[in-house]
């Protein structure tokens, strides 16, 4: 059986068919052996690997020796045992037992030759096969020249520990080592040193070592030695025999480079036996057998095995049928009727197979566009000159739900133009005008063009009338749909307006309640009379970042920021922008934030940074009432094309801080818009690293991780100030590479820091972490101040003995930062019961200290 005992992907039995035929096995007062059920399962899907294993185990228990022998034979025919140095060595040693028979020595020698050809280049295990071969020749007292030859052949091959072999040859040879052998040995030794890092990585890697083998293969393919490439592929597949992509790469290399018939066809056969559920391997096998001139019966047998392989999707059966039909078409001599009838029979059988077997199994034919029938119709028209049969096929195609598509009618029209006549072309286009619903204008245009070139006046009038009638009907239908969509949009807008109004009323009610509670009425401010855009813009635009780097910035927009004390220049710029609202265009703008407050001449600095992205219309840095830069602003371009280029500058370091660049979106019009979405699901292709030294750079981290797979992105998590948090995310090309990186890197030490590596799995975002969520809880009630507001001196009226120290630093989680949470008064009160109980004298002392403190303040 196969070396891997896991389930073969895609080898799923046709369970619906099994349930349907269950009554054939079920009968009252009758117990059926489980082995019979396994036989029934295998009759449906012969490539069910686990079912074969279960059948063998059950037959052992039942003592059915004859059936057990047949079951093992059947499984060995379907699933091969992967070749390797150990298998070849066992085989050669076994054959030595029969060398006393006539011709036995020559037979053993031929087996050893096959072994060194197959696995003699194995860098780590090939040496054992060569040594066994030499020991055999020594045992039968062969000539010295034969043993010399074996030494020379082995020393010309790069193998691990080949220095020992060279020393043994020097000691064994009476006349020393020749210059030619020394030269070949040194050359092989240099090649071995090149391969040593890859071999060492394989020694420490955990099975199946796929990433390490892929790196090794890339190296050997660049080196270009066919023998080394072949042995590396064989070693890879010995431990990854159930990886279809690796078999596809190996067979493609043999097809294009070596082109040796026996090697190519045997490898294709091994590929489909190991991964029978992969349609691409069967398709390549069919092409390879045809390419090397195999017999027609052999190719047909391979195709029949492919149909019974148990593909996992309906389209796979369509492709394998197409490959076989292409082969049959290429072997047809259209002057002879025998091959042609066989081709037509195969086309008919394929259609029946799609309708019965494939649709029954998958609920679809896998060929909605009827590609097989289209090819058949074109062959009948082109090669057989049988347009009648071609039209019958196209009528059948249109009845399968394709009549509403313009491209299908135009394909039929082109067939008639090439091999038919004008009358049938006109008929096809008239039917297309009446039936097409996706692109009716295009079909109408084709009909009118056809009549301009070939039609009479009467034909032209009929075509114009039909196209106008059809287009008018289409436009009426589109108008009704558009009206319905407009009504739905209007209703949605009314509901949104109602929600905004309700929210506004609630805010006004809260202000009234708050004013009456404080005993004062808030004075009206000039800003209250600004327009709706400026009034809503008091709410800060928010910027969200996911994957643990959760930075939420609350900022003001540029309107209503300059008070009476604003500097004259800033106030003039502000008035100029307010007087020309038409200059603003959010679609051509980006929002810049997280800049340093001390940035000098922010407008000139931003212009220098963003001018390479495209022509700039205006730059609007935001200032406070005192004229100080607030760390954010807006850049508006002349064209919307410049916005994607500007977004690429996101997180660019500007004076020691990462600059954030995001699209400029009005949150009042798009309240649900988010630039970054916080991901709470497991990202299996991405790893999370914690415990990194703060000095670690992106380039250093990428260099450490690239040996484990293809890296798509490396992101170091930083504070808003740009300082590192010691966390990072590394995204790989696939899940396998990410898993390998976790296994290899977790617990690694970097500059004295032991890092932790795991698959990225950010924690669920609580309500308190979401933008705009209230930060107040039931444990910490809102403090209400009097009409004078909050006093300057805030006293803790809690005795010192009840104060509690802050807890230990929180543990770093996947996607969070280890910040120490300060203990508040409320949390101290909640946990006061856990402190040591106080006596009456202790309370008296604390009370005395508190009153002394009040008198000093007074």
TAWOMO-V457424 format. One record per residue. N is the residue number from 1. RES is the residue in one small letter. PSI is psi as a letter, one per 20 degrees, with the letter a starting at -180 (none if undefined). BURIAL is I if it has 24 or more other ideal C-beta (glycine too) atoms within 12 Angstrom, else O. D_FIRST is the distance of its C-alpha to the first C-alpha in Angstrom with 2 decimals. Layout:
# TAWOMO-V457424
N;RES;PSI;BURIAL;D_FIRST / N;RES;PSI;BURIAL;D_FIRST
This chain:
# TAWOMO-V457424
1;x;r;I;0.00 / 2;x;q;I;3.79 / 3;x;h;O;6.51 / 4;x;p;I;8.40 / 5;x;j;O;8.33 / 6;x;r;O;11.34 / 7;x;p;O;12.50 / 8;x;p;I;12.31 / 9;x;p;O;16.05 / 10;x;i;I;17.81 / 11;x;m;I;15.51 / 12;x;p;I;18.40 / 13;x;q;I;19.35 / 14;x;n;I;22.86 / 15;x;h;O;24.29 / 16;x;h;O;27.82 / 17;x;h;O;27.09 / 18;x;g;I;25.36 / 19;x;h;O;28.46 / 20;x;h;O;30.69 / 21;x;j;O;29.31 / 22;x;h;O;29.06 / 23;x;h;O;32.37 / 24;x;h;O;30.84 / 25;x;h;O;29.00 / 26;x;p;O;31.67 / 27;x;q;O;34.58 / 28;x;q;O;37.14 / 29;x;k;O;36.80 / 30;x;p;O;33.35 / 31;x;p;O;30.22 / 32;x;p;O;26.96 / 33;x;q;O;23.84 / 34;x;h;O;21.20 / 35;x;h;I;18.64 / 36;x;h;O;20.99 / 37;x;h;I;20.96 / 38;x;g;I;17.16 / 39;x;g;I;17.71 / 40;x;g;I;20.48 / 41;x;g;I;18.52 / 42;x;h;I;15.90 / 43;x;h;O;18.98 / 44;x;g;I;20.11 / 45;x;n;I;17.01 / 46;x;i;I;14.16 / 47;x;k;I;12.16 / 48;x;n;I;12.39 / 49;x;g;I;9.01 / 50;x;h;I;10.80 / 51;x;h;I;12.43 / 52;x;g;I;9.50 / 53;x;g;I;8.81 / 54;x;h;I;12.62 / 55;x;g;I;13.11 / 56;x;g;I;11.27 / 57;x;g;O;13.34 / 58;x;g;I;16.42 / 59;x;h;I;16.32 / 60;x;g;O;16.21 / 61;x;h;O;19.22 / 62;x;i;O;20.98 / 63;x;k;O;20.68 / 64;x;n;O;19.68 / 65;x;h;O;18.28 / 66;x;g;O;18.61 / 67;x;h;O;16.95 / 68;x;g;O;14.12 / 69;x;g;O;13.61 / 70;x;h;O;13.82 / 71;x;g;I;11.41 / 72;x;g;I;8.60 / 73;x;g;O;9.97 / 74;x;g;I;10.23 / 75;x;h;I;6.73 / 76;x;h;O;5.91 / 77;x;h;O;9.14 / 78;x;g;I;8.59 / 79;x;o;I;5.57 / 80;x;r;I;5.95 / 81;x;p;I;5.58 / 82;x;p;I;8.73 / 83;x;q;I;11.76 / 84;x;r;I;14.20 / 85;x;h;I;17.32 / 86;x;g;O;15.93 / 87;x;g;I;13.49 / 88;x;h;I;16.49 / 89;x;g;I;18.85 / 90;x;g;O;17.08 / 91;x;g;I;16.95 / 92;x;g;I;20.62 / 93;x;h;I;21.76 / 94;x;h;O;20.23 / 95;x;h;I;22.08 / 96;x;h;I;25.30 / 97;x;h;O;25.60 / 98;x;j;O;26.45 / 99;x;i;I;28.97 / 100;x;i;O;31.84 / 101;x;r;O;31.25 / 102;x;p;O;33.12 / 103;x;j;O;31.75 / 104;x;g;O;29.25 / 105;x;g;O;30.51 / 106;x;h;O;30.20 / 107;x;g;O;26.61 / 108;x;g;I;25.69 / 109;x;h;I;27.69 / 110;x;h;O;25.92 / 111;x;g;I;22.48 / 112;x;h;I;24.03 / 113;x;g;I;25.49 / 114;x;h;O;22.20 / 115;x;g;I;20.82 / 116;x;h;I;23.89 / 117;x;h;I;23.76 / 118;x;g;I;20.21 / 119;x;j;I;20.43 / 120;x;h;I;24.08 / 121;x;i;I;25.19 / 122;x;o;I;22.94 / 123;x;h;I;25.81 / 124;x;h;I;24.80 / 125;x;i;I;22.48 / 126;x;h;I;23.72 / 127;x;h;I;26.69 / 128;x;h;I;24.81 / 129;x;g;I;23.71 / 130;x;g;I;27.35 / 131;x;g;I;28.78 / 132;x;h;I;26.70 / 133;x;g;I;27.87 / 134;x;h;I;31.48 / 135;x;h;O;31.31 / 136;x;g;I;30.21 / 137;x;h;I;33.16 / 138;x;h;O;35.48 / 139;x;h;O;34.45 / 140;x;j;O;35.32 / 141;x;l;O;38.50 / 142;x;r;O;37.90 / 143;x;q;O;40.69 / 144;x;h;O;41.45 / 145;x;h;O;41.13 / 146;x;g;O;37.43 / 147;x;h;I;36.80 / 148;x;g;I;39.10 / 149;x;g;O;37.03 / 150;x;g;I;33.78 / 151;x;g;I;35.62 / 152;x;g;I;37.07 / 153;x;g;I;33.77 / 154;x;g;I;32.12 / 155;x;i;I;35.18 / 156;x;i;I;35.18 / 157;x;p;I;31.81 / 158;x;o;I;31.78 / 159;x;q;I;29.78 / 160;x;q;I;30.23 / 161;x;k;O;32.74 / 162;x;i;I;33.96 / 163;x;h;O;37.45 / 164;x;g;O;36.57 / 165;x;g;I;35.48 / 166;x;g;I;38.77 / 167;x;h;O;40.79 / 168;x;h;O;39.16 / 169;x;g;I;40.00 / 170;x;g;O;43.57 / 171;x;h;O;43.99 / 172;x;h;O;42.52 / 173;x;p;O;44.41 / 174;x;h;O;47.98 / 175;x;j;O;49.40 / 176;x;a;O;47.82 / 177;x;p;I;45.54 / 178;x;r;O;46.68 / 179;x;h;O;47.54 / 180;x;g;O;44.90 / 181;x;h;I;42.12 / 182;x;g;O;43.64 / 183;x;g;O;43.75 / 184;x;h;I;40.09 / 185;x;g;I;39.14 / 186;x;h;O;41.17 / 187;x;g;O;39.71 / 188;x;h;I;36.13 / 189;x;h;I;37.28 / 190;x;g;O;38.67 / 191;x;h;I;35.43 / 192;x;h;I;33.56 / 193;x;h;O;36.09 / 194;x;h;O;35.43 / 195;x;i;I;31.70 / 196;x;g;O;32.28 / 197;x;h;O;32.67 / 198;x;h;I;29.33 / 199;x;h;I;27.60 / 200;x;h;O;29.46 / 201;x;h;O;28.46 / 202;x;h;I;24.76 / 203;x;h;O;25.43 / 204;x;i;O;27.03 / 205;x;q;I;24.83 / 206;x;q;O;22.35 / 207;x;q;O;18.69 / 208;x;j;I;17.63 / 209;x;k;I;21.02 / 210;x;g;I;21.06 / 211;x;g;I;24.86 / 212;x;g;I;25.39 / 213;x;h;I;23.18 / 214;x;g;I;25.03 / 215;x;g;I;28.31 / 216;x;g;I;27.29 / 217;x;g;I;26.38 / 218;x;g;O;29.75 / 219;x;g;I;31.48 / 220;x;h;I;29.87 / 221;x;h;O;30.56 / 222;x;h;O;34.17 / 223;x;h;O;34.36 / 224;x;j;O;33.24 / 225;x;o;O;31.70 / 226;x;h;O;29.07 / 227;x;g;I;27.30 / 228;x;h;I;27.19 / 229;x;g;I;26.03 / 230;x;g;I;23.15 / 231;x;h;I;21.92 / 232;x;g;I;22.38 / 233;x;g;I;20.33 / 234;x;g;I;17.49 / 235;x;h;I;17.86 / 236;x;g;I;17.99 / 237;x;h;I;14.83 / 238;x;h;I;12.94 / 239;x;i;I;13.80 / 240;x;l;I;14.26 / 241;x;i;I;11.56 / 242;x;k;I;12.37 / 243;x;o;I;16.09 / 244;x;h;I;17.47 / 245;x;h;I;20.78 / 246;x;g;I;19.52 / 247;x;h;I;17.90 / 248;x;g;I;21.23 / 249;x;g;I;23.27 / 250;x;g;I;21.50 / 251;x;h;I;21.81 / 252;x;h;I;25.35 / 253;x;g;I;26.30 / 254;x;h;I;25.20 / 255;x;h;I;27.00 / 256;x;h;O;30.17 / 257;x;f;O;30.46 / 258;x;g;O;28.81 / 259;x;k;O;28.75 / 260;x;p;O;27.25 / 261;x;g;O;26.00 / 262;x;g;O;23.16 / 263;x;g;I;21.83 / 264;x;g;I;22.38 / 265;x;h;I;20.83 / 266;x;h;I;17.66 / 267;x;g;I;17.23 / 268;x;g;I;17.99 / 269;x;g;I;15.40 / 270;x;h;I;12.64 / 271;x;g;I;14.29 / 272;x;h;I;14.30 / 273;x;h;I;10.69 / 274;x;h;I;9.83 / 275;x;m;I;12.95 / 276;x;i;I;14.05 / 277;x;i;I;16.54 / 278;x;o;I;18.62 / 279;x;h;I;21.48 / 280;x;h;I;22.76 / 281;x;h;I;19.84 / 282;x;g;I;20.35 / 283;x;g;I;24.06 / 284;x;h;I;23.82 / 285;x;g;I;21.74 / 286;x;g;I;24.55 / 287;x;h;I;27.21 / 288;x;g;I;25.67 / 289;x;h;I;25.49 / 290;x;h;I;29.07 / 291;x;h;O;30.18 / 292;x;j;O;29.14 / 293;x;k;O;30.73 / 294;x;r;I;27.86 / 295;x;q;O;28.95 / 296;x;h;O;29.77 / 297;x;h;O;27.59 / 298;x;g;O;24.47 / 299;x;h;I;25.34 / 300;x;h;O;26.03 / 301;x;g;O;22.69 / 302;x;g;I;20.94 / 303;x;g;I;23.27 / 304;x;h;O;22.55 / 305;x;h;I;18.79 / 306;x;h;I;19.85 / 307;x;h;I;22.09 / 308;x;j;I;19.33 / 309;x;i;I;17.01 / 310;x;l;I;18.66 / 311;x;q;I;20.71 / 312;x;i;I;22.25 / 313;x;q;O;25.87 / 314;x;h;I;28.31 / 315;x;h;I;29.40 / 316;x;h;I;26.00 / 317;x;h;I;26.68 / 318;x;g;I;30.17 / 319;x;h;I;29.03 / 320;x;h;I;26.52 / 321;x;g;I;29.32 / 322;x;g;I;31.76 / 323;x;g;I;29.69 / 324;x;g;I;29.44 / 325;x;h;I;33.13 / 326;x;g;I;34.14 / 327;x;g;I;32.49 / 328;x;h;I;34.37 / 329;x;h;I;37.59 / 330;x;h;O;37.38 / 331;x;j;I;37.17 / 332;x;p;I;40.09 / 333;x;o;O;43.47 / 334;x;i;O;45.68 / 335;x;i;O;48.28 / 336;x;q;O;45.98 / 337;x;h;O;45.19 / 338;x;g;O;41.91 / 339;x;h;O;39.60 / 340;x;g;I;41.67 / 341;x;h;O;41.23 / 342;x;h;O;37.49 / 343;x;g;I;37.57 / 344;x;h;I;39.76 / 345;x;h;O;37.55 / 346;x;h;I;34.51 / 347;x;g;I;36.60 / 348;x;g;O;37.67 / 349;x;h;I;34.17 / 350;x;g;I;32.96 / 351;x;g;I;35.81 / 352;x;h;O;35.07 / 353;x;g;I;31.38 / 354;x;h;I;32.43 / 355;x;h;I;35.00 / 356;x;f;O;33.03 / 357;x;g;I;29.28 / 358;x;g;I;29.33 / 359;x;h;O;32.49 / 360;x;h;O;31.39 / 361;x;g;I;28.13 / 362;x;i;I;29.53 / 363;x;j;O;33.25 / 364;x;q;O;34.08 / 365;x;h;I;33.85 / 366;x;i;I;32.74 / 367;x;m;I;35.57 / 368;x;h;O;38.81 / 369;x;j;O;40.74 / 370;x;l;I;39.76 / 371;x;h;I;38.70 / 372;x;g;I;37.34 / 373;x;h;I;40.71 / 374;x;g;I;42.62 / 375;x;g;I;40.89 / 376;x;g;I;41.57 / 377;x;h;I;45.20 / 378;x;h;I;45.67 / 379;x;g;I;44.29 / 380;x;h;I;46.66 / 381;x;g;I;49.55 / 382;x;g;O;48.97 / 383;x;h;I;47.66 / 384;x;i;I;48.81 / 385;x;k;O;52.08 / 386;x;n;O;51.43 / 387;x;h;I;52.73 / 388;x;g;O;53.14 / 389;x;h;I;49.38 / 390;x;g;I;48.80 / 391;x;h;I;51.30 / 392;x;g;O;49.69 / 393;x;g;I;46.36 / 394;x;h;I;48.09 / 395;x;h;O;49.90 / 396;x;h;I;46.59 / 397;x;g;I;45.29 / 398;x;h;I;48.39 / 399;x;i;O;48.07 / 400;x;k;I;44.69 / 401;x;j;O;46.39 / 402;x;i;I;46.91 / 403;x;i;I;50.67 / 404;x;i;O;51.54 / 405;x;p;I;50.05 / 406;x;h;I;52.37 / 407;x;h;O;49.72 / 408;x;g;I;48.53 / 409;x;h;I;52.12 / 410;x;h;I;52.78 / 411;x;g;I;49.69 / 412;x;g;I;51.09 / 413;x;g;I;54.54 / 414;x;h;I;53.32 / 415;x;g;I;51.76 / 416;x;h;I;55.14 / 417;x;h;I;56.99 / 418;x;h;O;54.92 / 419;x;i;I;54.76 / 420;x;b;I;57.01 / 421;x;r;O;60.68 / 422;x;h;O;62.89 / 423;x;g;O;63.43 / 424;x;h;I;59.77 / 425;x;g;I;59.47 / 426;x;g;I;62.36 / 427;x;g;I;60.93 / 428;x;g;I;57.55 / 429;x;h;I;59.33 / 430;x;g;I;61.60 / 431;x;h;I;58.64 / 432;x;g;I;56.95 / 433;x;h;I;60.09 / 434;x;h;I;60.14 / 435;x;h;I;56.45 / 436;x;p;I;55.29 / 437;x;i;I;55.23 / 438;x;g;O;53.46 / 439;x;m;O;55.64 / 440;x;h;I;58.60 / 441;x;g;O;60.95 / 442;x;g;I;58.82 / 443;x;g;I;58.61 / 444;x;h;I;62.37 / 445;x;h;O;63.02 / 446;x;g;I;60.98 / 447;x;g;I;62.98 / 448;x;h;I;66.29 / 449;x;g;O;65.35 / 450;x;g;I;64.45 / 451;x;h;I;67.83 / 452;x;h;O;69.69 / 453;x;h;O;68.34 / 454;x;i;O;68.36 / 455;x;r;O;70.07 / 456;x;r;O;73.66 / 457;x;g;O;75.86 / 458;x;g;O;75.04 / 459;x;h;I;71.31 / 460;x;g;O;71.89 / 461;x;g;O;73.85 / 462;x;g;O;71.19 / 463;x;g;I;68.44 / 464;x;g;O;70.54 / 465;x;g;O;71.32 / 466;x;g;I;67.69 / 467;x;g;I;66.38 / 468;x;g;O;69.19 / 469;x;g;O;68.67 / 470;x;g;I;64.93 / 471;x;h;I;65.30 / 472;x;g;O;68.03 / 473;x;g;O;65.84 / 474;x;g;I;62.96 / 475;x;h;O;65.36 / 476;x;g;O;66.66 / 477;x;g;O;63.18 / 478;x;h;O;62.40 / 479;x;g;O;65.72 / 480;x;g;O;64.94 / 481;x;g;O;61.55 / 482;x;h;O;63.18 / 483;x;g;O;65.92 / 484;x;g;O;63.43 / 485;x;h;O;61.54 / 486;x;g;O;64.87 / 487;x;g;O;65.88 / 488;x;g;O;62.66 / 489;x;g;O;63.14 / 490;x;g;O;66.76 / 491;x;g;O;65.87 / 492;x;h;O;63.32 / 493;x;h;O;65.95 / 494;x;g;O;68.47 / 495;x;h;O;66.10 / 496;x;g;O;65.45 / 497;x;h;O;69.18 / 498;x;h;O;69.74 / 499;x;g;O;67.22 / 500;x;h;O;68.96 / 501;x;g;O;72.31 / 502;x;g;O;71.19 / 503;x;g;O;69.80 / 504;x;g;O;73.05 / 505;x;g;O;75.12 / 506;x;g;O;73.16 / 507;x;g;O;73.72 / 508;x;g;O;77.41 / 509;x;g;O;77.67 / 510;x;h;O;76.05 / 511;x;g;O;78.52 / 512;x;g;O;81.42 / 513;x;h;O;80.23 / 514;x;g;O;79.68 / 515;x;g;O;83.15 / 516;x;h;O;84.86 / 517;x;h;O;83.00 / 518;x;i;O;84.14 / 519;x;j;O;87.67 / 520;x;q;O;87.82 / 521;x;p;O;87.27 / 522;x;p;O;85.27 / 523;x;q;O;87.37 / 524;x;p;O;86.29 / 525;x;q;O;84.88 / 526;x;h;O;85.36 / 527;x;i;O;81.61 / 528;x;i;O;81.54 / 529;x;j;O;83.19 / 530;x;r;O;80.62 / 531;x;r;O;78.56 / 532;x;h;O;75.40 / 533;x;g;O;73.07 / 534;x;h;I;74.86 / 535;x;g;O;75.03 / 536;x;h;I;71.32 / 537;x;i;I;70.52 / 538;x;h;I;71.69 / 539;x;p;O;68.20 / 540;x;p;O;66.01 / 541;x;q;I;63.26 / 542;x;q;I;59.93 / 543;x;p;I;57.04 / 544;x;q;I;53.64 / 545;x;p;I;50.76 / 546;x;a;I;47.34 / 547;x;l;I;44.52 / 548;x;h;I;46.64 / 549;x;m;I;49.46 / 550;x;n;I;51.62 / 551;x;o;I;55.00 / 552;x;p;I;57.49 / 553;x;p;I;60.80 / 554;x;o;O;63.87 / 555;x;r;I;66.41 / 556;x;r;I;69.48 / 557;x;a;I;70.04 / 558;x;i;I;72.89 / 559;x;q;I;75.48 / 560;x;k;I;77.93 / 561;x;h;I;77.29 / 562;x;p;I;80.70 / 563;x;b;O;83.53 / 564;x;h;O;87.18 / 565;x;j;O;86.51 / 566;x;q;O;84.03 / 567;x;q;O;84.83 / 568;x;g;O;86.73 / 569;x;g;O;84.18 / 570;x;g;I;81.26 / 571;x;h;O;83.38 / 572;x;g;O;84.34 / 573;x;g;I;80.76 / 574;x;g;I;79.87 / 575;x;h;O;82.73 / 576;x;g;O;81.79 / 577;x;h;I;78.21 / 578;x;h;I;79.53 / 579;x;i;O;82.05 / 580;x;m;O;79.38 / 581;x;i;O;76.50 / 582;x;i;O;75.57 / 583;x;h;O;74.38 / 584;x;p;I;71.47 / 585;x;o;O;68.22 / 586;x;h;I;65.20 / 587;x;h;O;62.85 / 588;x;j;I;63.97 / 589;x;q;I;64.09 / 590;x;q;I;61.88 / 591;x;p;I;62.51 / 592;x;p;I;62.70 / 593;x;r;I;62.56 / 594;x;k;I;62.07 / 595;x;q;I;64.58 / 596;x;p;I;66.85 / 597;x;h;O;70.19 / 598;x;j;O;71.90 / 599;x;p;I;70.71 / 600;x;p;O;73.81 / 601;x;m;O;74.59 / 602;x;h;I;71.41 / 603;x;g;I;72.28 / 604;x;h;O;72.55 / 605;x;g;I;69.38 / 606;x;h;I;67.37 / 607;x;g;I;68.84 / 608;x;h;O;67.72 / 609;x;h;I;64.15 / 610;x;i;I;63.75 / 611;x;h;O;65.86 / 612;x;i;O;62.91 / 613;x;h;I;61.21 / 614;x;r;O;64.03 / 615;x;p;O;67.74 / 616;x;p;I;68.86 / 617;x;g;I;71.39 / 618;x;q;I;72.15 / 619;x;p;I;70.94 / 620;x;n;I;71.86 / 621;x;q;I;71.47 / 622;x;p;I;72.36 / 623;x;q;I;75.16 / 624;x;a;O;76.54 / 625;x;h;O;80.08 / 626;x;j;O;81.22 / 627;x;j;O;79.72 / 628;x;q;O;76.78 / 629;x;p;I;73.46 / 630;x;j;I;70.93 / 631;x;j;I;67.74 / 632;x;r;I;66.65 / 633;x;a;I;67.81 / 634;x;q;I;67.03 / 635;x;p;I;66.57 / 636;x;p;I;67.27 / 637;x;r;I;66.39 / 638;x;h;O;68.01 / 639;x;q;O;64.79 / 640;x;i;O;61.76 / 641;x;h;O;59.58 / 642;x;i;I;60.46 / 643;x;g;I;59.00 / 644;x;h;O;55.27 / 645;x;h;O;56.33 / 646;x;h;I;58.31 / 647;x;h;I;55.42 / 648;x;i;O;53.44 / 649;x;j;I;56.00 / 650;x;p;I;54.83 / 651;x;j;I;54.65 / 652;x;p;I;56.55 / 653;x;p;O;58.38 / 654;x;o;I;62.15 / 655;x;l;O;64.32 / 656;x;j;O;61.62 / 657;x;q;I;60.41 / 658;x;p;I;57.61 / 659;x;p;I;59.30 / 660;x;p;I;57.79 / 661;x;p;I;57.98 / 662;x;r;I;57.25 / 663;x;q;I;58.39 / 664;x;o;I;61.88 / 665;x;p;I;61.61 / 666;x;o;I;64.36 / 667;x;i;I;62.88 / 668;x;h;I;65.63 / 669;x;h;O;64.38 / 670;x;m;O;60.69 / 671;x;h;O;60.37 / 672;x;j;O;56.59 / 673;x;p;O;55.96 / 674;x;p;O;53.71 / 675;x;g;I;52.96 / 676;x;p;I;50.20 / 677;x;p;O;48.04 / 678;x;o;I;47.01 / 679;x;p;I;43.23 / 680;x;j;O;42.20 / 681;x;q;O;38.54 / 682;x;p;O;35.64 / 683;x;n;I;35.17 / 684;x;i;O;31.56 / 685;x;j;I;32.18 / 686;x;q;I;35.23 / 687;x;q;I;35.82 / 688;x;p;I;38.99 / 689;x;p;I;40.46 / 690;x;r;I;43.33 / 691;x;j;I;45.39 / 692;x;q;I;45.93 / 693;x;q;I;49.12 / 694;x;i;O;51.84 / 695;x;i;O;52.15 / 696;x;p;I;48.60 / 697;x;r;O;48.82 / 698;x;h;O;46.60 / 699;x;g;O;46.00 / 700;x;g;O;44.99 / 701;x;h;I;42.50 / 702;x;h;I;41.00 / 703;x;h;O;40.69 / 704;x;h;I;38.81 / 705;x;i;I;36.34 / 706;x;i;O;35.65 / 707;x;i;I;33.18 / 708;x;i;I;30.77 / 709;x;a;I;30.83 / 710;x;p;I;33.26 / 711;x;p;I;36.31 / 712;x;h;O;38.19 / 713;x;q;O;40.96 / 714;x;p;I;42.32 / 715;x;o;I;45.03 / 716;x;p;I;47.12 / 717;x;p;I;48.80 / 718;x;r;I;52.54 / 719;x;r;O;55.68 / 720;x;h;I;58.15 / 721;x;i;O;60.12 / 722;x;i;I;57.26 / 723;x;q;O;56.53 / 724;x;q;I;52.83 / 725;x;i;I;51.32 / 726;x;j;I;48.54 / 727;x;q;I;45.92 / 728;x;q;I;43.78 / 729;x;p;I;41.18 / 730;x;p;I;38.69 / 731;x;p;I;36.91 / 732;x;r;I;33.69 / 733;x;h;O;32.19 / 734;x;r;O;29.28 / 735;x;h;O;27.92 / 736;x;g;I;25.21 / 737;x;h;I;27.97 / 738;x;g;I;30.21 / 739;x;g;I;27.67 / 740;x;g;I;27.12 / 741;x;h;I;30.94 / 742;x;g;I;31.39 / 743;x;h;I;29.04 / 744;x;h;I;30.78 / 745;x;h;I;34.37 / 746;x;p;O;35.00 / 747;x;i;O;37.45 / 748;x;q;I;38.34 / 749;x;p;O;41.99 / 750;x;o;I;44.15 / 751;x;l;O;47.72 / 752;x;i;O;47.69 / 753;x;p;O;46.33 / 754;x;o;O;43.04 / 755;x;q;I;41.45 / 756;x;p;I;39.32 / 757;x;p;I;36.65 / 758;x;r;I;35.03 / 759;x;p;I;33.83 / 760;x;o;I;37.03 / 761;x;m;I;37.94 / 762;x;q;I;41.74 / 763;x;q;I;43.50 / 764;x;p;O;45.10 / 765;x;o;I;48.51 / 766;x;r;O;51.22 / 767;x;h;O;54.38 / 768;x;h;O;56.38 / 769;x;i;I;54.30 / 770;x;q;O;54.91 / 771;x;p;I;57.80 / 772;x;i;O;60.94 / 773;x;q;O;59.81 / 774;x;p;O;62.54 / 775;x;j;O;62.44 / 776;x;q;O;64.43 / 777;x;r;O;63.04 / 778;x;h;O;64.67 / 779;x;i;O;64.65 / 780;x;n;O;66.67 / 781;x;q;O;69.43 / 782;x;p;O;71.27 / 783;x;p;O;74.39 / 784;x;p;O;77.49 / 785;x;r;O;80.28 / 786;x;a;O;83.93 / 787;x;h;O;86.02 / 788;x;i;O;86.32 / 789;x;a;O;82.57 / 790;x;p;O;80.53 / 791;x;r;O;82.69 / 792;x;h;O;82.29 / 793;x;p;O;81.96 / 794;x;o;O;79.04 / 795;x;q;O;79.52 / 796;x;o;O;76.99 / 797;x;j;O;78.89 / 798;x;p;O;76.26 / 799;x;q;I;77.30 / 800;x;h;O;75.48 / 801;x;i;O;74.24 / 802;x;i;I;72.12 / 803;x;q;O;70.51 / 804;x;p;I;66.83 / 805;x;q;O;64.96 / 806;x;q;O;62.14 / 807;x;r;O;58.65 / 808;x;r;O;56.08 / 809;x;p;O;54.34 / 810;x;q;O;51.65 / 811;x;q;O;48.06 / 812;x;p;I;46.54 / 813;x;r;O;44.20 / 814;x;o;I;41.87 / 815;x;j;I;44.48 / 816;x;r;I;47.65 / 817;x;q;I;50.21 / 818;x;n;O;51.36 / 819;x;q;O;55.00 / 820;x;p;O;57.31 / 821;x;o;O;58.83 / 822;x;q;O;62.56 / 823;x;p;O;63.96 / 824;x;r;O;66.56 / 825;x;g;O;69.47 / 826;x;g;O;67.87 / 827;x;h;O;64.75 / 828;x;g;I;67.08 / 829;x;g;O;68.92 / 830;x;h;O;65.73 / 831;x;j;O;64.68 / 832;x;h;O;68.13 / 833;x;h;O;67.53 / 834;x;i;O;64.98 / 835;x;r;O;67.67 / 836;x;p;O;70.00 / 837;x;q;O;72.81 / 838;x;q;O;76.28 / 839;x;r;O;79.61 / 840;x;h;O;82.79 / 841;x;h;O;84.21 / 842;x;g;O;81.14 / 843;x;h;O;81.56 / 844;x;g;O;85.27 / 845;x;g;O;84.68 / 846;x;h;O;82.19 / 847;x;g;O;84.60 / 848;x;g;O;87.43 / 849;x;g;O;85.42 / 850;x;g;O;84.56 / 851;x;h;O;88.25 / 852;x;h;O;89.32 / 853;x;h;O;86.87 / 854;x;g;O;88.33 / 855;x;h;O;91.89 / 856;x;g;O;91.01 / 857;x;h;O;89.59 / 858;x;none;O;92.74
